[in-house]
Every structure is written in C-alpha cells, then in structure tokens.
Amino acid sequence: MTTPIALITGASRGLGKSTALNLAQQGSDLILTYRSGAAEAQEVVRQVEALGRRAVALQLDVADSAGFDAFVVAVKGALATTWQRDRFDHLVNNAGTGLEASFANTTEAQFDEMMNIHLKGPFFLTQKLLPLIADGGRIVNVSSGLARFSFPGKAAYASMKGGIEVLTRYLAKELGPRRIAVNVVAPGAIETDFSGGVVRDNAQVNAVVAAQTALGRAGLPDDIGGAISMLLQPGNRWITGQRIEASGGMFL
C-alpha cells in the first residue's frame, strides 16, 4: 500500500506540529509549511524522521496569495525528489494567527489580515493545490469553537472561521465527484502560544476555561492533532462536509 503524504500548513509549532507528529505515528509522510520559523520546522522534520517517516519543510505565507504559484512549484519538486510521485493525499489548512480587538475598535487593516490568513488564503491555496491532491484524498480545514460561541474581542477572527466552515461544505459538495472528503475541525481553548499563550500561561483564564468545559480542563495540542489525524485515517472515508468540534464540551 502506498504511504499517504499529508501537507500541513503552519506545522512548525502548536496544533500543526501536533498533527504532523500524530500523522507520522499513524504512518504518514509529511510536507510541512512554516512562515518564519525555519529552525522550528526543521526540528519537526527531525522528529518525524525519528518516527521512521519522511518529511520536507517548505516556506509559505498563507496571507500572501501572490506566492502560491511558486509554492505549488516547490511542492511538485518535493514530491518528485523525495517521493518520486506527482500527487499528495491529504491537505490540512491549519496555519493562522489570532486577533484580540473589540468590534468597535477593529481596523480595516486588521480585518483584511484576518481574512487573508483564515479565509482567502485557504480558499485560493486549496484551489491551487487541487491538481496535486490525489483522487480519494482528504482535506481538513481548521476552524474554532468561537464560530459557535462568542467572546468579546474575537469578532473579526471568528467571522473568518465561520466562513471557512461554510467553505468546507461547498468543497465537500464540489469535490465529491473526485471522492475527496472535506471536513472542518473546530478546536476549543487550547494550551498553546496562540494569542500570546493566554490559555496556557494565565492560570485564571485556564481555570475559567476548565470550569466551562464538560471534560474539566483546557485542551492540549495533542487533543487536536489526534482529532485531525483521526479524520485522515482509512476508516473515516465516509465522513465529509462535517464540522467536528474538539473542545472537550465547552459551553454545552
């Protein structure tokens, strides 16, 4: 059986790194992207290789769609050189940053940045990569629990995540003839460096999250990496167009 290859954006740290390592443990090879953390990305490559899998790290800024054509060329080169193949199997649109700004104070520049990173970027990157995704492959987009429940200061960020959830259903419908399953994973509050590491490093915030979560704690990166990896396993080929919230039961 051919080894699956997964392309994960934003895989040098956090949820992307966890997803990469989970997939490597499950037998996948990886193409990882990073925006500026080249050394961190190479460390993830080393960890994947220590698990007996192959990995390549490529630079990509998902907010800059003008660079997508060059990135596609780089992916083609990596596939040919490392795997002697012209297709990969799984795409995980994970890369992203946060924004803390009230609706009243959100600037147009901040709004545009969130749109470019979380909606326009995944939209056109996926479009550009479609010819390289194998028929019968999978796409997982990463949303947020904030598309279901609301916190002040997250209007722009969460609006884009709402958009990616709608896009997921359309992709599932339009890519169905190629047997490509498309789903979205919506994490709850996770202990990473996202938004300045507030959930991880602020004990008061962490306690509030735990109190509002059915399973009694804040999430960990491996909770999300495991959920994404699960959707890419062979037994889940019949799941498509679905929103999977991995929040431990926040605000049920």
Backbone as CSV, one residue per row, in Angstrom:
resi,resn,N_x,N_y,N_z,CA_x,CA_y,CA_z,C_x,C_y,C_z
1,MET,0.848,-1.196,0.000,0.000,0.000,0.000,0.883,1.245,0.000
2,THR,0.544,2.229,-0.825,1.325,3.449,-0.918,1.210,4.262,0.358
3,THR,2.338,4.769,0.850,2.332,5.605,2.047,1.620,6.913,1.771
4,PRO,0.646,7.291,2.609,-0.015,8.585,2.396,0.920,9.742,2.707
5,ILE,0.756,10.818,1.941,1.512,12.051,2.164,0.519,13.141,2.534
6,ALA,0.775,13.822,3.651,-0.086,14.914,4.110,0.679,16.224,4.056
7,LEU,0.026,17.260,3.548,0.580,18.613,3.553,-0.142,19.408,4.634
8,ILE,0.615,19.925,5.591,0.043,20.657,6.724,0.613,22.059,6.738
9,THR,-0.247,23.077,6.671,0.238,24.450,6.761,0.400,24.833,8.233
10,GLY,1.415,25.651,8.486,1.659,26.109,9.854,2.026,24.976,10.782
11,ALA,2.995,24.141,10.378,3.305,22.924,11.138,4.597,23.010,11.936
12,SER,5.132,24.210,12.107,6.380,24.331,12.866,6.151,24.355,14.368
13,ARG,4.891,24.544,14.785,4.588,24.627,16.223,3.096,24.355,16.439
14,GLY,2.696,24.303,17.698,1.290,24.258,18.067,0.518,23.098,17.481
15,LEU,-0.681,23.406,17.009,-1.588,22.372,16.522,-1.056,21.699,15.263
16,GLY,-0.403,22.468,14.389,0.151,21.887,13.172,1.251,20.883,13.466
17,LYS,2.130,21.229,14.403,3.192,20.305,14.811,2.592,19.036,15.410
18,SER,1.626,19.197,16.287,0.994,18.030,16.903,0.341,17.142,15.851
19,THR,-0.326,17.765,14.878,-0.956,16.995,13.808,0.086,16.229,13.013
20,ALA,1.192,16.885,12.691,2.251,16.229,11.930,2.777,15.002,12.657
21,LEU,3.036,15.138,13.948,3.593,14.013,14.704,2.570,12.900,14.887
22,ASN,1.302,13.269,15.085,0.260,12.250,15.165,0.162,11.466,13.861
23,LEU,0.180,12.185,12.734,0.087,11.519,11.442,1.306,10.643,11.168
24,ALA,2.488,11.120,11.565,3.689,10.310,11.388,3.585,9.010,12.180
25,GLN,3.061,9.096,13.394,2.880,7.898,14.205,1.891,6.924,13.577
26,GLN,0.958,7.481,12.780,-0.038,6.652,12.106,0.438,6.163,10.737
27,GLY,1.668,6.544,10.347,2.228,6.001,9.110,2.240,6.929,7.921
28,SER,2.012,8.233,8.125,2.016,9.185,7.022,3.374,9.863,6.876
29,ASP,3.730,10.211,5.652,4.833,11.124,5.381,4.267,12.544,5.323
30,LEU,5.134,13.556,5.460,4.654,14.923,5.644,5.359,15.937,4.754
31,ILE,4.571,16.891,4.249,5.093,18.158,3.737,4.606,19.220,4.712
32,LEU,5.534,19.904,5.360,5.212,20.876,6.405,5.491,22.280,5.890
33,THR,4.652,23.231,6.256,4.959,24.613,5.906,5.195,25.434,7.169
34,TYR,5.982,26.480,7.003,6.270,27.435,8.063,6.332,28.815,7.431
35,ARG,6.039,29.834,8.216,6.133,31.197,7.695,7.510,31.787,7.960
36,SER,7.966,31.756,9.215,9.267,32.336,9.548,10.114,31.420,10.431
37,GLY,9.523,30.393,11.018,10.251,29.532,11.944,10.937,28.367,11.259
38,ALA,11.946,28.660,10.439,12.624,27.599,9.684,13.287,26.583,10.604
39,ALA,13.952,27.061,11.652,14.632,26.139,12.560,13.632,25.247,13.290
40,GLU,12.507,25.841,13.707,11.473,25.037,14.365,10.920,23.986,13.418
41,ALA,10.708,24.369,12.167,10.174,23.428,11.189,11.142,22.275,10.950
42,GLN,12.434,22.572,10.876,13.412,21.514,10.672,13.479,20.578,11.866
43,GLU,13.205,21.104,13.054,13.155,20.243,14.232,11.964,19.287,14.151
44,VAL,10.834,19.775,13.629,9.685,18.884,13.432,10.030,17.818,12.397
45,VAL,10.711,18.208,11.316,11.169,17.226,10.325,12.015,16.153,11.000
46,ARG,12.922,16.575,11.858,13.788,15.610,12.554,12.954,14.653,13.405
47,GLN,11.954,15.191,14.114,11.108,14.339,14.954,10.283,13.369,14.119
48,VAL,9.810,13.830,12.956,9.070,12.927,12.063,9.990,11.807,11.577
49,GLU,11.201,12.174,11.197,12.155,11.170,10.712,12.522,10.183,11.812
50,ALA,12.552,10.647,13.063,12.830,9.751,14.183,11.725,8.718,14.373
51,LEU,10.538,9.042,13.855,9.417,8.101,13.906,9.398,7.169,12.691
52,GLY,10.414,7.300,11.832,10.532,6.412,10.690,9.823,6.877,9.440
53,ARG,9.392,8.136,9.421,8.679,8.666,8.265,9.543,9.726,7.581
54,ARG,9.150,10.111,6.379,9.861,11.149,5.638,9.095,12.470,5.718
55,ALA,9.839,13.569,5.707,9.209,14.888,5.791,10.068,15.930,5.097
56,VAL,9.396,16.951,4.567,10.039,18.101,3.943,9.364,19.354,4.491
57,ALA,10.144,20.393,4.786,9.602,21.667,5.260,9.766,22.719,4.176
58,LEU,8.679,23.425,3.846,8.693,24.460,2.819,8.162,25.763,3.394
59,GLN,8.738,26.884,2.977,8.279,28.187,3.450,7.003,28.589,2.723
60,LEU,6.051,29.146,3.481,4.790,29.614,2.906,4.171,30.650,3.823
61,ASP,3.749,31.756,3.249,2.946,32.742,3.967,1.530,32.645,3.416
62,VAL,0.610,32.066,4.188,-0.751,31.846,3.677,-1.492,33.161,3.453
63,ALA,-0.995,34.256,4.031,-1.634,35.555,3.832,-1.255,36.201,2.502
64,ASP,-0.277,35.635,1.804,0.235,36.228,0.567,-0.086,35.313,-0.604
65,SER,-1.267,35.481,-1.181,-1.689,34.596,-2.270,-0.817,34.759,-3.508
66,ALA,-0.105,35.867,-3.626,0.789,36.057,-4.776,1.924,35.039,-4.780
67,GLY,2.197,34.435,-3.638,3.270,33.455,-3.561,2.824,32.020,-3.759
68,PHE,1.548,31.804,-4.017,1.034,30.429,-4.073,1.542,29.666,-5.293
69,ASP,1.675,30.334,-6.441,2.168,29.629,-7.631,3.572,29.081,-7.393
70,ALA,4.428,29.889,-6.792,5.788,29.438,-6.501,5.776,28.303,-5.484
71,PHE,4.852,28.366,-4.535,4.757,27.293,-3.551,4.339,25.986,-4.213
72,VAL,3.396,26.046,-5.137,2.967,24.838,-5.850,4.147,24.213,-6.590
73,VAL,4.974,25.049,-7.204,6.172,24.545,-7.878,7.088,23.840,-6.882
74,ALA,7.235,24.427,-5.685,8.077,23.813,-4.658,7.506,22.474,-4.195
75,VAL,6.193,22.395,-4.069,5.556,21.127,-3.679,5.786,20.067,-4.748
76,LYS,5.621,20.444,-6.014,5.876,19.496,-7.101,7.311,18.977,-7.039
77,GLY,8.248,19.882,-6.782,9.639,19.478,-6.692,9.899,18.537,-5.533
78,ALA,9.298,18.828,-4.379,9.469,17.969,-3.212,8.877,16.588,-3.454
79,LEU,7.710,16.548,-4.075,7.083,15.256,-4.363,7.957,14.423,-5.294
80,ALA,8.491,15.070,-6.331,9.305,14.339,-7.298,10.622,13.878,-6.695
81,THR,11.258,14.753,-5.918,12.591,14.457,-5.389,12.547,13.464,-4.242
82,THR,11.623,13.672,-3.304,11.599,12.874,-2.080,10.788,11.594,-2.231
83,TRP,9.723,11.660,-3.029,8.809,10.505,-3.102,8.668,9.915,-4.501
84,GLN,9.241,10.564,-5.525,9.056,10.108,-6.896,7.565,9.960,-7.229
85,ARG,6.788,10.938,-6.769,5.353,10.972,-7.006,4.945,12.364,-7.487
86,ASP,3.737,12.464,-8.048,3.254,13.766,-8.506,1.968,14.181,-7.803
87,ARG,1.567,13.452,-6.762,0.366,13.768,-6.003,0.621,13.549,-4.511
88,PHE,-0.098,14.320,-3.686,-0.154,14.004,-2.260,-1.607,13.704,-1.904
89,ASP,-1.836,13.209,-0.692,-3.142,12.641,-0.349,-4.008,13.531,0.538
90,HIS,-3.392,14.224,1.479,-4.159,14.924,2.499,-3.659,16.358,2.646
91,LEU,-4.597,17.296,2.709,-4.275,18.710,2.936,-4.928,19.150,4.237
92,VAL,-4.133,19.747,5.127,-4.646,20.298,6.379,-4.372,21.799,6.380
93,ASN,-5.427,22.591,6.246,-5.315,24.053,6.280,-5.371,24.509,7.739
94,ASN,-4.208,24.624,8.336,-4.112,24.896,9.772,-3.532,26.258,10.104
95,ALA,-2.652,26.798,9.272,-1.891,27.999,9.622,-2.809,29.157,10.007
96,GLY,-2.421,29.884,11.042,-3.238,31.024,11.440,-2.665,31.770,12.622
97,THR,-3.168,32.980,12.816,-2.821,33.798,13.968,-4.113,34.353,14.557
98,GLY,-4.041,34.842,15.776,-5.214,35.383,16.443,-5.267,36.900,16.394
99,LEU,-6.377,37.423,16.870,-6.551,38.869,16.980,-7.443,39.148,18.172
100,GLU,-7.028,40.049,19.021,-7.828,40.489,20.166,-8.177,41.952,19.940
101,ALA,-9.394,42.204,19.470,-9.831,43.582,19.212,-11.346,43.618,19.230
102,SER,-11.905,44.556,19.983,-13.357,44.678,20.012,-13.874,45.026,18.625
103,PHE,-15.146,44.737,18.391,-15.762,45.093,17.106,-15.598,46.588,16.834
104,ALA,-15.854,47.417,17.849,-15.814,48.871,17.671,-14.421,49.366,17.301
105,ASN,-13.384,48.638,17.734,-12.018,49.106,17.530,-11.246,48.337,16.460
106,THR,-11.867,47.348,15.828,-11.177,46.593,14.785,-10.937,47.479,13.564
107,THR,-9.695,47.541,13.136,-9.363,48.358,11.975,-9.567,47.562,10.680
108,GLU,-9.654,48.294,9.579,-9.786,47.621,8.288,-8.547,46.785,7.986
109,ALA,-7.389,47.267,8.394,-6.156,46.509,8.172,-6.175,45.199,8.947
110,GLN,-6.648,45.242,10.207,-6.751,44.013,10.989,-7.743,43.034,10.370
111,PHE,-8.888,43.570,9.918,-9.887,42.731,9.275,-9.303,42.058,8.031
112,ASP,-8.614,42.837,7.206,-8.037,42.298,5.980,-6.989,41.228,6.293
113,GLU,-6.210,41.446,7.343,-5.203,40.454,7.725,-5.865,39.141,8.124
114,MET,-6.921,39.216,8.930,-7.633,38.010,9.327,-8.247,37.310,8.113
115,MET,-8.805,38.085,7.199,-9.406,37.496,6.003,-8.350,36.802,5.149
116,ASN,-7.216,37.466,4.946,-6.163,36.889,4.112,-5.622,35.594,4.707
117,ILE,-5.458,35.564,6.015,-4.872,34.392,6.672,-5.877,33.249,6.768
118,HIS,-7.094,33.557,7.186,-8.024,32.495,7.591,-9.075,32.128,6.560
119,LEU,-9.286,32.972,5.540,-10.329,32.663,4.569,-9.811,32.733,3.128
120,LYS,-9.304,33.878,2.720,-8.776,33.987,1.360,-7.609,33.030,1.141
121,GLY,-6.705,32.966,2.100,-5.546,32.087,1.970,-5.935,30.630,1.756
122,PRO,-6.688,30.027,2.689,-7.099,28.634,2.481,-7.918,28.426,1.208
123,PHE,-8.766,29.401,0.858,-9.588,29.278,-0.348,-8.706,29.104,-1.585
124,PHE,-7.789,30.054,-1.794,-7.011,30.024,-3.030,-5.830,29.060,-2.961
125,LEU,-5.293,28.794,-1.776,-4.244,27.785,-1.673,-4.804,26.416,-2.029
126,THR,-5.977,26.086,-1.494,-6.608,24.814,-1.826,-6.889,24.732,-3.319
127,GLN,-7.377,25.826,-3.887,-7.641,25.863,-5.325,-6.380,25.559,-6.129
128,LYS,-5.269,26.203,-5.741,-4.009,26.000,-6.465,-3.479,24.572,-6.320
129,LEU,-3.729,23.973,-5.158,-3.189,22.639,-4.884,-4.077,21.511,-5.393
130,LEU,-5.301,21.818,-5.801,-6.241,20.777,-6.217,-5.659,19.807,-7.244
131,PRO,-4.936,20.286,-8.262,-4.394,19.334,-9.240,-3.380,18.361,-8.643
132,LEU,-2.827,18.686,-7.488,-1.817,17.825,-6.864,-2.409,16.893,-5.810
133,ILE,-3.689,17.066,-5.470,-4.327,16.203,-4.474,-4.880,14.975,-5.175
134,ALA,-4.538,13.812,-4.679,-4.966,12.563,-5.300,-6.478,12.393,-5.175
135,ASP,-7.084,11.808,-6.213,-8.489,11.424,-6.104,-8.646,10.460,-4.929
136,GLY,-9.728,10.634,-4.181,-9.908,9.838,-2.971,-9.168,10.388,-1.765
137,GLY,-8.589,11.589,-1.907,-7.840,12.196,-0.808,-8.746,12.863,0.210
138,ARG,-8.142,13.628,1.103,-8.903,14.297,2.166,-8.393,15.723,2.348
139,ILE,-9.302,16.586,2.770,-8.948,17.943,3.187,-9.559,18.178,4.558
140,VAL,-8.786,18.714,5.475,-9.296,19.137,6.782,-8.963,20.610,6.955
141,ASN,-9.980,21.422,7.169,-9.799,22.826,7.487,-9.911,23.008,8.997
142,VAL,-9.191,23.971,9.528,-9.224,24.225,10.969,-10.011,25.493,11.241
143,SER,-11.061,25.371,12.023,-11.902,26.496,12.415,-11.647,26.806,13.888
144,SER,-12.690,27.109,14.619,-12.572,27.446,16.037,-13.927,27.282,16.703
145,GLY,-13.900,26.909,17.977,-15.137,26.906,18.743,-15.803,28.268,18.753
146,LEU,-15.021,29.319,18.503,-15.555,30.683,18.501,-16.518,30.937,17.351
147,ALA,-16.612,30.019,16.404,-17.640,30.131,15.371,-19.007,29.693,15.900
148,ARG,-19.023,29.018,17.061,-20.288,28.606,17.692,-20.626,29.458,18.894
149,PHE,-19.657,29.646,19.811,-19.877,30.500,20.981,-19.063,31.780,20.827
150,SER,-19.430,32.803,21.569,-18.898,34.146,21.322,-18.162,34.709,22.541
151,PHE,-17.029,35.333,22.284,-16.290,36.086,23.289,-16.034,37.487,22.748
152,PRO,-16.205,38.523,23.535,-15.847,39.865,23.078,-14.384,39.917,22.642
153,GLY,-14.138,40.649,21.571,-12.778,40.801,21.083,-12.400,39.841,19.976
154,LYS,-13.304,38.946,19.599,-12.976,37.926,18.601,-13.807,38.043,17.326
155,ALA,-14.492,39.180,17.119,-15.452,39.291,16.015,-14.817,39.033,14.656
156,ALA,-13.689,39.670,14.363,-13.077,39.521,13.035,-12.542,38.106,12.837
157,TYR,-11.815,37.619,13.818,-11.247,36.263,13.734,-12.343,35.218,13.568
158,ALA,-13.353,35.278,14.411,-14.407,34.269,14.386,-15.238,34.346,13.118
159,SER,-15.419,35.542,12.574,-16.168,35.679,11.329,-15.479,34.918,10.195
160,MET,-14.163,34.974,10.164,-13.435,34.232,9.133,-13.557,32.732,9.339
161,LYS,-13.566,32.314,10.597,-13.725,30.888,10.877,-15.128,30.415,10.498
162,GLY,-16.132,31.274,10.688,-17.458,30.941,10.193,-17.446,30.749,8.688
163,GLY,-16.697,31.599,7.994,-16.572,31.483,6.549,-15.915,30.182,6.124
164,ILE,-14.884,29.756,6.849,-14.181,28.525,6.471,-15.076,27.311,6.701
165,GLU,-15.997,27.414,7.663,-16.933,26.303,7.883,-17.919,26.186,6.722
166,VAL,-18.408,27.306,6.217,-19.285,27.274,5.042,-18.508,26.771,3.826
167,LEU,-17.293,27.264,3.630,-16.471,26.826,2.510,-16.254,25.319,2.549
168,THR,-16.074,24.762,3.730,-15.863,23.323,3.865,-17.015,22.536,3.258
169,ARG,-18.241,22.955,3.518,-19.389,22.241,2.961,-19.416,22.345,1.437
170,TYR,-19.079,23.508,0.920,-19.057,23.668,-0.540,-17.955,22.820,-1.175
171,LEU,-16.801,22.781,-0.545,-15.725,21.936,-1.065,-16.133,20.474,-1.050
172,ALA,-16.782,20.041,0.039,-17.218,18.650,0.120,-18.163,18.311,-1.023
173,LYS,-19.058,19.245,-1.348,-20.018,19.028,-2.428,-19.326,19.007,-3.785
174,GLU,-18.482,19.995,-4.042,-17.890,20.130,-5.370,-16.771,19.122,-5.634
175,LEU,-16.096,18.653,-4.577,-15.011,17.692,-4.767,-15.476,16.259,-4.597
176,GLY,-16.743,16.077,-4.270,-17.299,14.735,-4.126,-17.082,13.848,-5.342
177,PRO,-17.265,14.363,-6.572,-17.029,13.509,-7.738,-15.611,12.940,-7.820
178,ARG,-14.654,13.588,-7.168,-13.282,13.057,-7.121,-13.053,12.211,-5.867
179,ARG,-14.109,11.990,-5.119,-14.045,11.191,-3.874,-13.105,11.818,-2.846
180,ILE,-12.995,13.146,-2.876,-12.201,13.863,-1.880,-13.132,14.287,-0.753
181,ALA,-12.892,13.780,0.443,-13.690,14.141,1.612,-13.126,15.407,2.241
182,VAL,-14.004,16.307,2.640,-13.592,17.590,3.208,-14.361,17.829,4.503
183,ASN,-13.638,18.046,5.587,-14.255,18.302,6.884,-13.555,19.446,7.576
184,VAL,-14.184,19.948,8.644,-13.590,21.042,9.410,-13.540,20.647,10.880
185,VAL,-12.388,20.886,11.507,-12.211,20.658,12.942,-12.195,22.007,13.635
186,ALA,-13.014,22.142,14.676,-13.128,23.403,15.414,-12.605,23.197,16.837
187,PRO,-11.374,23.591,17.123,-10.841,23.448,18.477,-11.511,24.415,19.454
188,GLY,-11.550,24.017,20.707,-11.896,24.940,21.772,-10.641,25.656,22.242
189,ALA,-10.623,26.072,23.504,-9.454,26.759,24.059,-8.333,25.754,24.314
190,ILE,-7.161,26.006,23.730,-6.048,25.057,23.759,-4.817,25.715,24.370
191,GLU,-4.064,24.943,25.117,-2.839,25.425,25.752,-1.695,25.452,24.743
192,THR,-1.633,26.528,23.958,-0.524,26.763,23.023,-0.067,28.202,23.183
193,ASP,0.840,28.653,22.289,1.267,30.056,22.321,0.316,30.948,21.530
194,PHE,-0.808,30.407,21.054,-1.789,31.185,20.303,-2.335,32.314,21.181
195,SER,-2.529,33.487,20.587,-2.997,34.683,21.316,-2.129,34.980,22.524
196,GLY,-0.830,34.857,22.327,0.101,35.171,23.401,0.197,34.116,24.488
197,GLY,-0.329,32.918,24.236,-0.254,31.838,25.218,-1.169,32.030,26.406
198,VAL,-2.274,32.797,26.226,-3.099,33.172,27.378,-3.730,31.964,28.056
199,VAL,-4.199,30.988,27.301,-4.826,29.810,27.926,-3.784,28.962,28.637
200,ARG,-2.606,28.876,28.063,-1.535,28.063,28.649,-0.908,28.721,29.874
201,ASP,-0.685,30.036,29.812,0.154,30.709,30.795,-0.602,31.489,31.868
202,ASN,-1.861,31.821,31.610,-2.643,32.589,32.578,-3.517,31.627,33.368
203,ALA,-3.151,31.400,34.633,-3.840,30.403,35.444,-5.321,30.728,35.621
204,GLN,-5.639,32.011,35.714,-7.032,32.402,35.892,-7.857,32.074,34.650
205,VAL,-7.319,32.408,33.481,-8.012,32.088,32.229,-8.153,30.582,32.081
206,ASN,-7.102,29.857,32.380,-7.129,28.403,32.273,-8.214,27.814,33.168
207,ALA,-8.344,28.350,34.366,-9.349,27.851,35.299,-10.763,28.146,34.817
208,VAL,-10.963,29.324,34.228,-12.284,29.668,33.684,-12.648,28.717,32.552
209,VAL,-11.686,28.449,31.676,-11.931,27.519,30.574,-12.297,26.142,31.108
210,ALA,-11.513,25.662,32.071,-11.778,24.332,32.629,-13.164,24.256,33.250
211,ALA,-13.584,25.327,33.912,-14.891,25.337,34.580,-16.040,25.303,33.581
212,GLN,-15.805,25.777,32.374,-16.852,25.815,31.348,-16.772,24.649,30.361
213,THR,-15.918,23.668,30.671,-15.680,22.544,29.764,-16.141,21.249,30.413
214,ALA,-16.939,20.485,29.698,-17.526,19.270,30.263,-16.468,18.290,30.770
215,LEU,-15.340,18.185,30.064,-14.291,17.252,30.475,-13.336,17.850,31.499
216,GLY,-13.580,19.089,31.925,-12.947,19.622,33.120,-11.549,20.168,32.994
217,ARG,-11.099,20.465,31.799,-9.764,21.064,31.628,-9.710,21.793,30.298
218,ALA,-8.676,22.621,30.137,-8.401,23.216,28.825,-7.812,22.157,27.913
219,GLY,-7.913,22.394,26.614,-7.398,21.434,25.652,-5.888,21.487,25.528
220,LEU,-5.317,20.408,25.023,-3.892,20.293,24.751,-3.691,20.108,23.250
221,PRO,-2.525,20.503,22.718,-2.305,20.348,21.276,-2.593,18.947,20.753
222,ASP,-2.214,17.922,21.513,-2.436,16.556,21.047,-3.914,16.197,20.963
223,ASP,-4.760,16.906,21.698,-6.201,16.670,21.571,-6.660,17.009,20.159
224,ILE,-6.084,18.052,19.576,-6.475,18.491,18.242,-5.710,17.719,17.167
225,GLY,-4.418,17.522,17.396,-3.645,16.723,16.442,-4.238,15.335,16.278
226,GLY,-4.705,14.760,17.382,-5.325,13.442,17.318,-6.644,13.456,16.571
227,ALA,-7.435,14.533,16.762,-8.729,14.634,16.080,-8.543,14.775,14.575
228,ILE,-7.599,15.611,14.161,-7.344,15.786,12.729,-6.808,14.498,12.132
229,SER,-5.852,13.870,12.820,-5.296,12.611,12.343,-6.384,11.556,12.176
230,MET,-7.328,11.519,13.112,-8.431,10.557,13.041,-9.221,10.712,11.753
231,LEU,-9.485,11.957,11.347,-10.271,12.188,10.138,-9.546,11.754,8.869
232,LEU,-8.231,11.590,8.947,-7.452,11.225,7.779,-7.149,9.737,7.703
233,GLN,-7.658,8.963,8.652,-7.426,7.526,8.637,-8.395,6.827,7.679
234,PRO,-8.016,5.665,7.133,-8.832,4.983,6.122,-10.265,4.701,6.563
235,GLY,-10.472,4.420,7.838,-11.807,4.080,8.304,-12.793,5.223,8.294
236,ASN,-12.320,6.455,8.085,-13.202,7.621,8.096,-13.464,8.174,6.693
237,ARG,-13.353,7.326,5.689,-13.533,7.784,4.308,-14.962,8.235,4.003
238,TRP,-15.948,7.848,4.848,-17.348,8.156,4.566,-17.831,9.393,5.308
239,ILE,-16.941,10.088,5.986,-17.282,11.327,6.690,-16.862,12.495,5.815
240,THR,-17.806,13.335,5.423,-17.464,14.515,4.636,-18.491,15.618,4.866
241,GLY,-18.040,16.853,4.722,-18.912,18.008,4.899,-19.318,18.250,6.344
242,GLN,-18.535,17.741,7.293,-18.931,17.810,8.695,-18.061,18.777,9.497
243,ARG,-18.674,19.388,10.487,-17.956,20.212,11.474,-17.761,19.359,12.717
244,ILE,-16.520,19.085,13.053,-16.187,18.310,14.243,-15.604,19.266,15.280
245,GLU,-16.342,19.516,16.346,-15.798,20.397,17.384,-15.018,19.571,18.390
246,ALA,-13.755,19.921,18.548,-12.866,19.252,19.503,-12.562,20.238,20.624
247,SER,-13.535,20.381,21.530,-13.431,21.402,22.583,-13.561,20.816,23.973
248,GLY,-13.701,19.514,24.087,-13.929,18.919,25.397,-15.298,19.219,25.947
249,GLY,-16.161,19.790,25.115,-17.511,20.135,25.570,-17.589,21.521,26.194
250,MET,-16.990,22.533,25.540,-17.093,23.899,26.048,-18.509,24.435,25.824
251,PHE,-19.059,25.058,26.837,-20.345,25.751,26.755,-21.455,24.883,26.171
252,LEU,-21.552,23.667,26.667,-22.630,22.786,26.199,-23.974,23.230,26.776
